[in-house]
Amino acid sequence: MPHGTIEHSAVVTGASTGIGWAACKVLADNGWRVFGSVRKQADADRLAVELGERFTPLVFDVTDEAAVRAGAAQVAEALAGRRLGALVNNAGIAVAGPLIHLPVDDFRLQLEVNLTGVVIATQAFAPLLGADPSRAGPPGRILNISSVGGKTAFPFMAPYNASKFGLEGLSEALRRELLPFGIDVIVLGPAGVRTPIWDKADALDIAPYAGTIYAEPLERVRTFMAETGRAGLTAEQLGKTIHRILTARKPRVRYAAARNMLEARIVPWIPKRLFDRIIGKQLGLLP
């Protein structure tokens, strides 16, 4: 498909900053018609200026089913009977804390945003991607943004890991369910990306756990998370990776992205008990 045609269209959730913003920018710069979701009108207005005429903001929270469906209706009208080229499920949050002390409502919120939000967005936009046979054009693709944390779990990141491990399984099942429509489902699992989600690590409130054995290990994790984010890939690099995945003739089912790909490939193969001891000693969870 030539650049600039309406077939080159994408919806990107969580577009206000980070990977979502970069994906919208790279796609728009390459001739795509991009719809990006944000939760605040102020962000919608800002992005409309920053990203130009090829970008259309959608204002919704991915956990609000009615609002997401209203956004899908807006996209359907704009596409005028054509199919959507891609849905990039990027919106997400990171909840941290020792699981045995973590407020259950915090855990619920993590899954509601990172997993249920993906289901809501996928259901809303699936007809535009090809589940509705009345629309014209080739079927689109779904790209789910996972994480290295979707393959390897780390202490105090259990809620986030649960959501990303869950997203990996959801994506595999969904890819097979959508075979009749020709809608492909692909996973991108980046590691160490310089985005605001990890900048917030510095502000992680560990005070509620001050009276537990986890106080010092949590401080080490907070420092590690912040340093990893600052030393990672840029959001713009991930935006270019997303563009390559969406335009690949025969995409793989999963892509990893890391500044040190050798390390990223080795870590999942370290024996689990050995990795337990390594992490335990580094964080002070073992003597």
Disulfide bonds with the S-S distance in Angstrom:
none
